[in-house]
Amino acid sequence: MWDYTDKVKDYFFNPKNAGALAEANAVGEVGAISCGDALKLMLKVVPETEIIEDARFQTFGCGSAIASSSALTELVIGKTLTEALEMTNQDIADFLGGLPPEKMHCSVMGYEALQAAIANYRGEEWHDDHEEGALLCKCFGVDEGMVERAVRMNKLTTIEQVTAFTKAGGGCLTCFDGLEACLAKVNAEMVAEGLLAEHEAYRLGGTSQAVVKQKAREMRGFVKAPEEPKPAPAAAPMISLDQIALVPPPSSAAPSASGGLTMLKKIRLVEETIEEMRPYLRQDGGDCELIDVDGNTVKVKLSGACVGCQMSSVTISGIQERLAVKIGLPFRVVPV
C-alpha cells in the first residue's frame, strides 16, 4: 500500500488557503460533484503586475484532492500569471513529495483549475467539459481534450496511466475503445514530433480490457497483485476469479449454500473481509460497515464519500470479489 508523505497528510489535515476569497478576480471551476471530484480555485491578481497576491480553494473529493488543491494555492501565490501558466500537474505532485499513481488525477485537476482561472481573468474561454472534443468517459465527464493534455504533459503510454491521471476508464469501461484510440493517436503524434521514442508509444491492441480491469481493482485495493506462481496441490485445481461464482459443487457432494460453514463462522469471515477493506475506503474519505448477513446476501452501509459516489458500484463489486476469494462462496453484497 502506498505510504502517503508527511506533507500530503499535513496538507489534508491542515489545509492551507481553504475557503472563499471575496476579492477574487480570477475563478476557475473544474470537475463535478456527481463525478466524485470538484475544485473551485479563486485568485486575487494585481492588475498592474499580474502577480497572484492571494489564492483560495474549495474542493470536493478525497484527501489527495484536498492536499493537491492546498498545495496549488501555495505554489501560485507570488507568481505572475505567465509563471503560473508554466506550471504542470507534476509540479503539484512534486511539491507534496509524490502522490500514489491512482491519485495523480488530483494534481491534474489542480492544473486544469489554474488554467481555467487564468483564462477567466483574461476574459477567455476555458473548456473543461466535452465542448473541447468528444466526451470519452461518461462516468467521470472526461473529454478528449483533457486526455490529450494529460498524455502529452506526462508522456503517458498505457491505458492504466491515463486512468490514473484523468480517472477516465475507472468506472464501467465502455469508453475503453475511445481511450485506446486517443492514446494511440497522441502517442503517434508525439513520436513524429520527437517527443517520444517509437518503441515507447502505445499501439492499438496493446492491452486488453481484462488487464485494465485487473489493474483497476489492484489500484483500489480490492484484489492483490499476482504473486509468483506456486504449484497447487493435486486436489485443488486452479480456478480463475471470473469463474469462481460459476463453479458447481463436486458431483459426489450435495450442493451446499454454506460450503460447510456455520452461520457464525461465515459472519466472522465476512466481518474480517470488510475490515480488511475499510482502510482503503477511508483513504478516499469513505467507509463501509457490515449490517447483516442473510444466507449468501451481505448487507452493508456505505458512508462518507462512498455515498452517491460514481464508483460505489465498483466498491460493491470489489467486496463481492474479495468475499468470494476469501470464503470460497459467491456472495451478493447489497448497500442499505
Secondary structure by P-SEA (a helix, b strand, c coil): cccccaaaaaaaaccccccccccccbbbbcccccccbbbbbbbbccccccccccccccccccaaaaaaaaaaaaaaccccaaaaaaccaaaaaaaacccccccaaaaaaaaaaaaaaaaaaacbbbbccccccccccccccccaaaaaaaaaacccccaaaaaaacccccccccaaaaaaaaaaaaaaaaaaacccccccccccccccaaaaaaaaaaaaccccccccccccccccccccccccccccccccccccccccccaaaaaaaaaaaaaaaaaaaaaaccccccccccccbbbbbbccccccccaaaaaaaaaaaaaaaaccbbbbbbcc
